[in-house]
């Protein structure tokens, strides 16, 4: 399967946002549950998939580090969503050219 530049670039956007979120996360010493200085920015960089994670409640026996739960799981879900968006846009552009 050939992945064009648009799809590749769209997929990289959430990964860059995840990297920025990681830097902010480490700089403030973790996630403060909405009370620390960078929590709003970290949450905003995780949109839209971080909203899904707010709806999911994990059992107490499952321990997931905050960096994964708040930064990298949303970044990976967003990468998948942006990849699919890129494929859809590529298909629409190809159909319009024909």
N, C-alpha and C positions, 0 to 999 in steps of 0.2 A: 504494500500500500504506500502510495506516495503522499507525504504530508507537505503541504505547501508552506510558504513563509508566513502567511497570515495565521494559520493554525498554530504553527510553532511559536510565533511571537505572542499570541493570545495565551498559550499554555504557560509561557514564562512569566507573565504578569503576576499570577498568584504566588509563584515561587519567589519572586523578588519581594512581594509584600510579606511573605513568610519570613524571609531573611531579615527584612527591616523590623518586623515584629519580634524576632528572636533577639536582635540587638537591643531593642527597647526593653524587652522582657528581662534580659540579663542586666541591663543598666539600672533598672529599678529594683532588682533583687527578687523577682518573681511577680506573680499576678496578685493584685490586691483586692480582687473581687469587686472591682469598680471604684475603689477608693484611692488608688495610687495615681500618680501623675500621668503615666502613659497608658493606663488601662483603656481609656476611651479610644486612643489611637490604635492600640493593639486589637481591640474589638472591631473597630471600623475596618481595619485592613483584612479582617477575616470574613467580611460580608461577601456573599449572602449565606454561605454554608454555616457560619457560626450560629445563625438563628436555629438551624436544625439541631445543633448540639445543646442549645438551651432547652429544647423540648425533651431531650432524651435524659432519663435518669438511670444511672448505672447502679447496680447492686453494690452494697457496702464492701463486699468481698473483692470487687474489682478495683484495683488501684492503678490509676493512670496518672502519670506526671502532668502537672499543669502545662508545661511547655508543649506536650503532645496534644492535650485536650483543647487548649486555647489557641495554639499557633499552627502546629503542623498537620493535624487532622483536617481543620478547615482549609488549610492551604492545598492539601492534596485533593480534597473534594472540589474546591474551586478550580484547580488545574484540570480536573476531569470535565467539569462544567464548561470551562473556557475552551477546552479541546473540542468538545461536542459543538459548541457555538461556532468555532472556527470551521469545523467540517460543514455545518449547515450553511454558513455564509459562503464558503467556497462553492458549495452545490448551487446556491442561488446565483452567484456571480457567473458560474459556468452555464446555467440555464438561460440567463439573460443574454449571454454572448451568442447563443445559438439562434 
